[in-house]
Amino acid sequence: MRLKVLTKNSPEAIAFSYEFKKLAKELGFEIVESHQDYTVVIGGDGTLLKAIKEKKPVIGIKFGRRSALLDVEPQHAKEMLLRLKNGDYKIEDYILLEAESKYVNAIAFNEIAVLFDNPETVYGSIHVSNKKISFEGDGVLISTPQGSWAWSYSATRTLIHRRLNAIEITFMNCIIPDIKTLIIPSDEQIKVKLEDKGRIQNVKIVVDGEVIGYLRSNEDEVLKVKTHNEKAKILRFYSQLEIGGTNRI
C-alpha cells in the first residue's frame, strides 16, 4: 500500500513526519512521491486543501491550529495505520465546485469567491435558475457544505450539514441585496457577472484562499460555477471532530 505524505511547514510537523514515515515503513507501507493509494496529511486545514488537489483519498493527522477536518491525533498514528491495513475506517465524500471563465478553470473544496481588488465596492450580479440577483459590496462567496463553516461561517454563522447536496451563496458586506446568504440545490449552475459601474471593474477570483485570476467588466466575462463531477474522499477513523468547541455536524 503506497502512501504519499504532505506535511505542514512547521518544525514540529516536519519532525513528526520523519517518525511517521519510519513507522509506516516498519508496518509494511511504501512511502512514495506519486502514484499513491492514499495521501496522508500532517498539518491543518490548509495542508488538507493541497492534498485534495492530489485527487486521491486523504487521511488527516492533526497538526494545525484548528484542523477541523482532520480526525487523527498524532498519538494515534500507529493505531490508524493498523486500521488502514485492516480496512477499518469509513470514507466520507465531499462536494467539489468547479469555476470556469475565459481565463480560469479551477476546482474548489471550500469556496469560490469574487472579491474587490481595490478599496471600493464590487457591483455585479448572480444568475441562478434564470433569476438575476444584483449585488454591491465586498463581493460574493460560493461555498460547498464543508466550506459553509469555513470563510462563509465567519460572515453568516450559518452551517450546512455536509450530507446535504447544497451550495451556499454569501453576499459579503453588501449594500444590496437585503439578504445575507442564499442556499440552493447543488445541481444548479451559477453565473457571476460584473455590471456597468461607469468605469472598469477588475476583481479577484479566489479559490480556497488562493487568488487564481481576475474577472473584468470591460471584457464582459462571466464566471460559471457548478458542482464538479468528482467528489473528494476523506478516510475517517474517529467519529468526533470539533469546530470551535462544538461537535462537527
C-alpha positions in Angstrom: 0.0 0.0 0.0 1.5 3.3 -1.2 1.3 6.5 0.9 2.3 10.0 0.0 2.9 12.3 3.0 2.2 16.0 2.8 3.5 18.0 5.8 2.8 21.4 7.2 5.9 23.6 7.1 6.5 23.8 10.9 9.4 22.2 12.9 7.0 20.1 14.9 5.1 18.7 11.9 8.3 18.0 9.9 9.9 16.2 12.9 6.8 14.1 13.3 6.6 13.3 9.6 10.1 11.6 9.8 8.9 9.4 12.6 5.6 8.7 10.8 7.3 7.6 7.6 9.7 5.4 9.6 6.8 3.8 11.4 4.8 3.3 8.2 7.7 1.5 6.5 8.1 -0.8 9.6 4.4 -1.7 9.2 4.8 -2.6 5.6 3.7 0.6 3.8 5.6 2.1 0.9 6.3 5.9 1.0 6.1 7.5 -2.4 6.0 10.9 -4.1 3.5 10.0 -6.8 1.0 7.2 -7.8 0.0 6.8 -4.2 -3.1 4.9 -3.0 -3.7 7.4 -0.2 -2.4 10.9 0.7 -1.6 11.4 4.3 -1.8 15.0 5.7 0.3 16.0 8.6 -0.8 19.5 9.3 -4.0 21.6 9.3 -6.9 22.5 7.0 -4.5 24.4 4.7 -2.4 21.3 4.1 -5.6 19.3 3.6 -6.7 21.6 0.8 -3.4 20.9 -1.0 -3.9 17.1 -0.5 -7.4 17.3 -2.1 -5.7 18.5 -5.3 -3.9 15.2 -5.5 -7.3 13.5 -6.3 -6.6 10.6 -4.0 -8.3 9.5 -0.8 -7.0 11.6 2.1 -6.0 10.7 5.7 -5.6 13.6 8.1 -3.3 13.8 11.1 -4.0 16.9 13.2 -1.1 19.3 13.3 -2.8 22.6 12.8 -4.4 25.4 14.9 -7.9 24.3 14.0 -7.6 21.2 11.9 -11.4 20.9 11.8 -11.5 18.3 9.0 -8.7 16.1 10.3 -9.6 13.4 12.8 -6.4 11.5 13.7 -4.4 12.8 16.7 -0.6 12.3 16.3 -0.5 9.8 19.2 -3.0 7.6 17.4 -0.9 7.4 14.2 0.2 3.7 14.7 -3.4 2.7 15.5 -4.6 4.5 12.4 -2.0 2.7 10.2 -3.0 -0.7 11.6 -6.7 0.1 11.0 -5.9 1.2 7.5 -4.2 -2.1 6.7 -7.3 -3.9 8.0 -9.8 -1.7 6.2 -11.2 -0.5 9.5 -12.4 3.0 8.5 -15.2 5.0 6.8 -15.0 7.1 3.7 -16.7 10.4 3.6 -17.5 12.1 0.2 -17.3 15.9 -0.1 -18.8 18.0 -2.9 -16.3 20.0 -5.0 -17.0 23.1 -7.0 -15.7 23.9 -10.5 -15.0 27.5 -11.5 -14.7 28.4 -15.2 -14.3 31.7 -17.1 -12.4 32.9 -20.1 -9.1 32.7 -18.2 -9.8 30.5 -15.2 -10.5 26.8 -14.7 -10.2 25.5 -11.1 -11.6 23.1 -8.5 -12.6 24.2 -5.0 -13.1 22.2 -1.9 -14.4 25.0 0.4 -15.4 28.0 -1.7 -15.0 30.2 -4.8 -15.0 34.0 -4.1 -15.3 37.0 -6.3 -13.9 39.9 -4.2 -12.9 43.5 -4.5 -9.3 44.2 -5.5 -9.4 47.9 -4.8 -10.9 49.8 -1.8 -14.3 50.2 -3.4 -17.4 48.1 -3.8 -18.0 45.4 -6.4 -21.1 45.8 -8.4 -22.3 42.6 -10.1 -25.0 40.0 -10.4 -25.6 36.4 -9.6 -27.7 34.3 -12.0 -29.4 31.2 -10.7 -32.4 29.3 -12.3 -32.8 32.1 -14.8 -33.2 34.6 -12.0 -30.8 37.6 -11.5 -29.8 38.9 -8.1 -27.8 42.2 -8.2 -25.2 42.8 -5.5 -23.0 45.7 -4.5 -20.4 45.3 -1.7 -17.2 43.4 -1.0 -18.2 40.5 -3.3 -19.7 37.0 -3.0 -18.6 33.6 -1.7 -20.0 30.4 -3.3 -19.4 27.6 -0.8 -19.7 23.8 -0.5 -21.4 22.4 2.6 -17.9 22.0 4.2 -17.0 25.5 3.1 -20.1 26.8 4.7 -18.4 26.6 8.1 -15.1 28.0 6.8 -14.8 31.5 5.4 -18.6 31.8 4.9 -19.3 30.8 8.5 -17.3 33.8 9.8 -19.6 36.1 7.8 -23.0 34.4 8.3 -22.8 32.0 11.3 -24.8 29.6 9.0 -23.9 25.9 8.8 -24.9 23.4 6.1 -24.9 19.7 7.0 -22.2 18.1 4.9 -24.6 15.4 3.7 -26.9 18.0 2.1 -26.5 18.4 -1.6 -26.5 22.2 -1.4 -24.4 25.3 -2.3 -24.3 28.4 -0.2 -24.0 31.9 -1.8 -22.9 34.5 0.7 -23.1 38.3 -0.1 -20.1 39.9 1.6 -20.8 43.2 3.4 -23.3 44.1 0.6 -25.4 47.2 0.4 -27.7 45.2 -1.9 -29.4 42.7 -1.9 -31.1 42.8 1.6 -30.3 39.1 2.2 -27.0 37.8 3.7 -27.0 34.2 2.3 -28.8 32.0 -0.2 -28.8 28.2 -0.1 -29.6 26.4 -3.4 -29.6 22.8 -4.7 -26.1 21.6 -5.8 -27.3 20.8 -9.3 -27.8 24.5 -10.1 -25.3 26.3 -12.3 -24.3 29.8 -11.0 -23.1 32.6 -13.1 -21.4 35.7 -11.8 -21.1 38.8 -13.9 -19.9 42.3 -13.3 -22.3 45.1 -14.1 -21.8 48.6 -15.6 -20.5 50.8 -12.8 -19.5 53.7 -15.1 -15.8 52.6 -15.0 -13.9 49.3 -15.5 -14.1 46.8 -12.6 -11.2 44.3 -12.1 -12.0 41.9 -9.2 -10.2 38.9 -7.8 -11.3 35.3 -8.2 -10.2 33.4 -5.1 -10.4 29.6 -4.8 -9.8 28.1 -1.4 -7.9 31.2 -0.2 -5.7 31.5 -3.3 -6.1 34.2 -5.9 -6.2 32.4 -9.2 -7.3 35.1 -11.6 -9.5 38.2 -12.2 -12.9 39.0 -13.5 -13.1 42.1 -15.7 -16.1 44.2 -16.6 -14.6 45.6 -19.8 -14.4 42.1 -21.4 -18.0 41.2 -20.5 -16.7 38.0 -18.8 -18.9 35.5 -16.9 -17.7 33.2 -14.1 -19.5 29.9 -14.2 -19.7 27.8 -11.0 -21.1 24.3 -10.8 -20.7 21.1 -8.8 -17.7 19.1 -10.1 -18.4 15.6 -11.4 -16.0 14.1 -8.9 -16.0 14.2 -5.1 -13.2 14.5 -2.6 -12.8 11.4 -0.4 -11.5 11.6 3.2 -10.9 8.5 5.3 -12.4 8.6 8.8 -11.0 6.5 11.7 -12.6 8.5 14.6 -16.1 9.9 14.6 -15.7 13.0 16.7 -14.4 16.2 15.1 -14.7 19.6 16.7 -15.1 23.1 15.4 -14.7 25.9 17.9 -15.5 23.6 20.8 -18.7 22.1 19.2 -19.1 18.8 17.5 -19.0 18.8 13.7 -22.3 18.0 12.1 
